[in-house]
Structures are given as structure tokens and as C-alpha cells.
Amino acid sequence: MMFIYSGTGNSYHVARRIADALDHKIIDMAVAHRYNRHTYDAEGGDVIFVVPVYCMGLPHTVMEFASKLDVRNPGKVYCVSTFAGSSGVEAHQLSEQLNGRLTVDGCFGVRMPNNAVSYSEPPTPEEASEILAQADAETDSIIERIRNGDVGDMRTIRYEGDDGDGMYAGYEDFRVTEHFHVNDRCIECRVCEEVCNTRVIKIYHRKPVWDEEKCDMCMSCLNLCPKQAIEYGDSTQGRRRYFHKDYKNKVLGIPLRY
Ligand SMILES: Cc1cc2nc3c(=O)[nH]c(=O)nc-3n(C[C@H](O)[C@H](O)[C@H](O)COP(=O)(O)O)c2cc1C
């Protein structure tokens, strides 16, 4: 079984490739957490987490979900992360949240296009396709290693410093929603509300409002807005947006109105 979290489809794409090759069922952690589903039976099969790296660590919802997760009869447990620059302390954090109920046997990382528009501009379409081609090759080698039952830290790109936890502390300030705003390009399509992993976006007077103090900062609202009407402070203005073309598969069943 496979537990995934994805803001803009990169992790979903990697997860889908692995799940198809190894015949795994995909469970979306954002949805499972929302409906309070934390108990599973792996029936002796491997348990694979596929997650994006946020501020060197895990998305808030993944931390919360993992702290409650109970999986019976697990095989080997793997953490596969996607990131734009380097992986960080995500596998370590996952182990901590699982607190001995599951032990992470192996971790991998896949470099994908950057979706954190507020940090830096996402790649051009040409740059993105180059990164994605390399990512598919990396994912195929991960599939073989999982098939072989390999264990250990098998990430090819990783942060070598010792302040990963310190950098993760910055995530708490970053995920404050007051910086989000919508401009008059908004066509009131409600895509942002539909794609929000934490369901913090509410529609008031036909426009989105971020109705909780904090969210996961998955950036799906900002990147998926068909009119680029959502900004985060001043930092995202004039910058490209990014989402993986597989995103629409992630939200199968949700009527995206493009
Ligand atoms: C809030 C936030 C923080 C991020 N922090 C990092 C980071 O610390 N290191 C990194 O390499 N990429 C970072 N990224 C980039 C994502 O990890 C990367 O684009 C990932 O593949 C997105 O996956 P998704 O499309 O499944 O959401 C960050 C993205 C977001 C939205």
C-alpha cells in the first residue's frame, strides 16, 4: 500500500509510476486525514510513503497523519520524497511521527520541478521536461530497488548540513495564510477551493478567503488558478506557475472547471 501527499502533482506522478509497476493501492493522506482514517492492514505488503519536501521536512498534514497512523502486517517501509533542490530530514521526521509503530527501512528521493513560487521562479516548460525525464529514470531505478527489497538511505541528492530541523522551523511562519490574496483577474471558478488539501479556502462573496490562520502551503491554489489571480505577498507577482500534467488524475472525481 502507498500513502501519498501532493500539492501540484509531482509526488502524485512519482507515486503513480511506482504503484503501477509494483501493483500498489494509493491512499491520499490529505483525504484520509480529513476523514479520520488512520488504521490499515498491509497484509504483508510493503508500505510506501511518497511526499514532497517542504522547508527540508514534511508537509504539516503528513506529520499529523503519520502521528496517528496504525498499519498492521507491514512488509518493508519506504519513504520516497520529491523536492526541487535537495531532500532533507523528511524520512527522519516520518520515523519520529510513526514512533515505532512502523520503522522506515529505506528512503529515496526524486528531484522534480520547483512549485514553491514564493521562494523562486518555477522552471520554464523546457527546463521542466528535462527535469521530469531524469526523474522518470530515477523513479525506475527506485522501483527496481524496492522490488529487490533493498534497504538504507538510497537518496542520491541530500542535504549534508546539520541544520535541517532548524530550517524546518521556518515552515511555521511560512504556512501563515494571511499572505495569500486574490486579484481582480479571479473569474470565481472555485478551482482554488476544490484543490485545497487542507480545505481552508472558503468562498465569501464569490471570492476565495483563506479562512484558517495556517495551511500546509502546498501551493496548489496558487499554481492551479487558471487566471493566475492568486498571489502570496509580493513575491509571486510576475512569476511563472507550475503543476504536473498528471495533476488532473490526482483530483479525479473533482470537477476542475478549466
Ligand atoms: C512550502 C514549500 C516548501 C518547499 N521546500 C522545499 C525544500 O526545502 N527543498 C526543496 O528541494 N524543495 C522544496 N519545495 C519544492 C517541492 O518539494 C517540489 O516542487 C515537490 O516536487 C512538489 O511536489 P508536489 O507537486 O507533489 O506538491 C518546497 C515546496 C513548497 C510548496
The ligand as an ORCA input file, in Angstrom:
! r2SCAN-3c Opt
* xyz 0 1
  C       6.099     25.170      1.049
  C       7.126     24.517      0.155
  C       8.403     24.313      0.633
  C       9.351     23.667     -0.170
  N      10.584     23.431      0.363
  C      11.490     22.768     -0.372
  C      12.769     22.441      0.194
  O      13.050     22.698      1.372
  N      13.681     21.828     -0.598
  C      13.403     21.502     -1.905
  O      14.270     20.958     -2.568
  N      12.183     21.758     -2.456
  C      11.232     22.366     -1.727
  N       9.983     22.628     -2.258
  C       9.676     22.169     -3.644
  C       8.833     20.875     -3.640
  O       9.337     19.960     -2.693
  C       8.816     20.187     -5.016
  O       8.493     21.044     -6.049
  C       7.873     18.983     -4.963
  O       8.187     18.099     -6.017
  C       6.400     19.360     -5.034
  O       5.629     18.182     -5.027
  P       4.067     18.147     -5.324
  O       3.859     18.646     -6.730
  O       3.708     16.712     -5.198
  O       3.400     19.002     -4.320
  C       9.013     23.250     -1.478
  C       7.721     23.476     -1.964
  C       6.778     24.104     -1.160
  C       5.393     24.327     -1.703
*
